[in-house]
Amino acid sequence: MNGPQFWLDDVDALDRIAIADVSDEIKGIARDLATEGIAVLRGANSPDLCKHVIADYGRYVELHRDYVRGNLTEHGREKRLVNFHLWSEPAAQLASNPRIMAALDFVFASPAAVYTSLTFKYGTQQPVHRDTPHFATWPLRMFAGVWTALEDVSPDAGPLFYHPGSHRLAIDPAQYMAEARSRIPDGSERDQLLMALDLYNGEVIRRSTSASAPKILDLRAGDTVIWHPELPHGGSPANNPDLTRWSSVFHCAPVAVQVHQHDRFFLHAGETPPPDRYGYFERFGRHFAVSGEVAYM
């Protein structure tokens, strides 16, 4: 991957933030994203709105019982629900929070939009990873994850963790695609891409864990976290897997920038972006991508 990049990654980013004509809160968010790779907004959403999202999820489950039963994990729990904001008005309202979107408008230097979302009933317990391969953009890294706790997060429910400052680690995807092709020269492109992704993720784990100690987030209902697309993060092991960890994450990018998946991340070169993949509709004064359906995954 090459081409223009996210301006917060430029060497003069902090100087530009200091003189910007925006609120102190937005400056603080931008500074935290530039230096730590993450910004925490306490009380960004009302606990009542969070409760409405959870209640709407319950209504969705009641209306789609057979579908839900067919999409349980081996432990009998619902998987993560993609694009719930397309079904739920409270979830769409959460996604379009003016305080958060104003901050994204500034860090993107362009109006922000919602691409997709994930809603979780339980913690992911996901190993450390970067979002970049699954949310590739041109210009580079014009993406942010926006995660909101829908309930107070118990330390035993598998809270989020991240490696501070590790968004600065330069890891070139091209070398892992080349290695995958070398290892399985007769494999299909799909298999080579999956191997490249696995190799890339392994390097993220190795380098981020040696670069900084993981930091666990202590979050309450309504708290929101914005992270840089290259910030290594994950879900801690759940000491009590029966505990819920209700949360929603929205994947955001500028309206003018399309988000692409891991095939483009590894295969597309040059500054010209790949062809557009989706259009938009408007709700709550914001653009939402017409990208995918409500589905478990």
Secondary structure by P-SEA (a helix, b strand, c coil): cccccccccccaaaaaaaaccccaaaaaaaaaaaccccccccccccaaaaaaaaaaaaaaaaacaaaaaaccccccccccccccccccaaaaaaaacaaaaaaaaaaaccbbbbccccccccccccccccccccccccccccbbbbbbccccccccccccccccccccbbbbaaaaaaaaaaacccccaaaaaaaaaaaaaaaaaaaaaaaccbbbbbccccbbbbbcccccccccccccccccccbbbbbbccccbbbbcccccccccccccccccccccccccbbbbcccccccc
